[in-house]
Amino acid sequence: MASEKILEMKKQQVQEMAAKLTEAGSIVLADYRGLTVEEDTELRSKMRAEGIEYKVVKNNIIKHAIQGTDLESLRDFLVGPTSIAISNDEVAPAKVMFKFAKDLNAFELKAGVVDGKVIDLAGIEQLAKLPSKEQLIAKMLGSMNSPITGLVTVLSANIKGLAVALNAIIEKNQTESA
């Protein structure tokens, strides 16, 4: 009886993990061996601050969850202890985990997934170096706003020049009629 309960619980964990993995914008896998409790707590708080779900998951749960999906090539990276970061943001997990791995030699990144495509350590590094979504939007809006601002400046200069010219004509006409 107890083994059936455990089996049902594991099936539910696999289903939940499969749903999270298929809906995620990005995933990063890491080997957390060698982290102290303080370092792990710091990493978890950084993940929460960025809205990233971070947990340690048994490799078999992940293997069953990715079975028959496009993520099946992650199986090669599921060796040794594995922690997983899952987020709807495509860049945030890579940024946080890459910086953390750079600061601590004990924390090793394994692989990642972005928009359903598996990436290696070099891909995670490239992703981590990208500007955030908000920064990209701000840059785009700034570049879109620049021509409009220039146009407004040119048009206002023309109107100002027209007003000065009309004012000069009016003054000239007033002096001639006086």
C-alpha positions in Angstrom: 0.0 0.0 0.0 2.8 2.4 0.9 4.7 1.7 -2.3 1.5 2.6 -4.3 1.3 5.9 -2.6 4.9 6.6 -3.2 4.5 5.6 -6.9 1.5 7.9 -7.3 3.4 10.8 -5.6 6.3 10.3 -8.0 4.0 10.2 -11.0 2.4 13.4 -9.9 5.9 15.0 -9.5 6.8 13.9 -13.0 3.6 15.4 -14.4 4.1 18.7 -12.6 7.8 18.8 -13.8 6.8 18.0 -17.4 4.2 20.8 -17.3 6.7 23.3 -15.9 9.4 22.4 -18.4 7.2 22.6 -21.4 5.7 26.0 -20.3 9.1 27.6 -19.3 10.7 30.3 -21.3 14.1 29.1 -20.1 15.6 26.5 -17.9 19.2 26.2 -16.5 20.6 23.0 -14.9 23.5 23.1 -12.5 25.6 20.9 -10.2 25.4 22.4 -6.8 27.9 20.2 -5.0 30.3 22.1 -2.8 27.9 25.0 -2.0 27.7 26.0 1.6 24.3 26.6 3.3 24.9 30.3 3.2 25.8 30.3 -0.5 22.8 28.2 -1.3 20.5 30.5 0.7 22.0 33.5 -1.1 21.4 31.9 -4.5 17.8 31.0 -3.6 17.0 34.5 -2.5 18.4 36.0 -5.7 16.3 33.5 -7.7 13.2 34.5 -5.8 13.9 38.2 -6.3 14.0 37.6 -10.1 10.8 35.4 -10.1 12.7 32.2 -10.9 11.7 28.9 -9.5 14.8 27.1 -8.2 15.0 23.7 -6.7 16.9 20.5 -6.4 15.2 17.7 -8.3 16.1 14.0 -8.7 17.5 13.2 -12.1 15.0 10.4 -12.6 12.1 12.8 -12.2 13.5 15.1 -14.9 14.3 12.1 -17.1 10.8 10.9 -17.0 9.4 14.4 -17.4 11.4 15.0 -20.6 10.8 11.5 -22.1 9.3 11.8 -25.5 9.7 15.6 -25.8 12.1 18.0 -27.6 14.0 18.3 -24.3 15.1 14.6 -24.3 18.7 15.6 -25.2 19.0 17.1 -21.7 19.3 13.5 -20.5 23.0 13.6 -21.2 23.4 16.4 -18.6 21.5 14.6 -15.9 24.5 13.1 -14.1 25.3 13.8 -10.5 23.3 16.2 -8.3 21.2 18.6 -10.3 19.5 21.8 -9.4 17.1 23.4 -11.9 16.1 27.0 -12.4 12.8 27.5 -14.3 11.4 30.9 -15.5 9.1 32.5 -18.0 11.9 35.1 -18.6 14.3 33.8 -21.3 17.3 35.6 -19.8 17.0 35.9 -16.0 18.0 32.3 -15.0 21.1 32.4 -17.2 22.1 35.8 -15.8 21.7 34.9 -12.2 23.2 31.4 -12.4 26.1 32.4 -14.7 27.1 35.3 -12.3 26.8 32.9 -9.3 28.9 30.2 -11.1 31.5 32.8 -12.0 31.8 34.0 -8.4 31.9 30.5 -7.0 34.0 27.6 -8.4 31.9 25.1 -6.5 28.8 25.8 -8.6 28.9 24.4 -12.1 26.4 25.0 -14.9 25.5 22.0 -16.9 23.1 23.0 -19.7 20.0 25.1 -20.4 16.9 25.4 -22.5 15.6 28.6 -24.3 12.4 28.5 -26.2 12.5 24.7 -26.3 16.0 24.4 -27.6 18.8 22.9 -25.5 21.9 25.0 -25.1 25.3 24.3 -23.7 27.5 26.2 -21.3 28.6 28.6 -24.1 25.0 29.3 -25.0 24.2 30.0 -21.3 27.1 32.5 -21.2 25.9 34.3 -24.3 22.4 34.5 -22.9 23.7 35.8 -19.6 25.5 38.6 -21.4 22.4 39.9 -23.2 20.7 43.0 -21.9 17.5 42.4 -20.0 14.1 42.7 -21.7 13.4 46.0 -20.1 16.8 47.4 -21.2 16.1 46.3 -24.8 12.7 47.9 -24.8 14.1 51.1 -23.4 16.7 51.2 -26.1 14.2 50.5 -28.8 11.8 53.2 -27.5 14.7 55.7 -27.3 15.7 55.0 -30.9 12.1 55.3 -32.0 11.6 58.5 -30.1 14.8 60.2 -31.5 13.5 60.8 -35.0 10.2 62.1 -33.7 12.0 64.5 -31.4 14.2 65.7 -34.3 11.1 66.3 -36.4 9.4 68.3 -33.7 12.5 70.4 -33.3 12.7 71.1 -37.0 9.0 71.9 -37.3 9.0 74.2 -34.3 12.1 76.0 -35.7 10.2 76.6 -39.0 7.1 77.8 -37.2 9.3 80.1 -35.0 11.0 81.5 -38.2 7.6 82.0 -39.8 6.4 83.9 -36.8 9.5 86.1 -36.8 9.1 86.8 -40.5 5.4 87.6 -40.2 6.1 89.9 -37.2 8.8 91.7 -39.3 6.3 92.2 -42.2 3.7 93.6 -39.8 6.2 96.0 -38.2 7.4 97.1 -41.7 3.8 97.7 -42.8 3.1 99.6 -39.7 6.1 101.9 -40.1 5.3 102.5 -43.8 1.7 103.4 -43.0 2.6 105.7 -40.2 
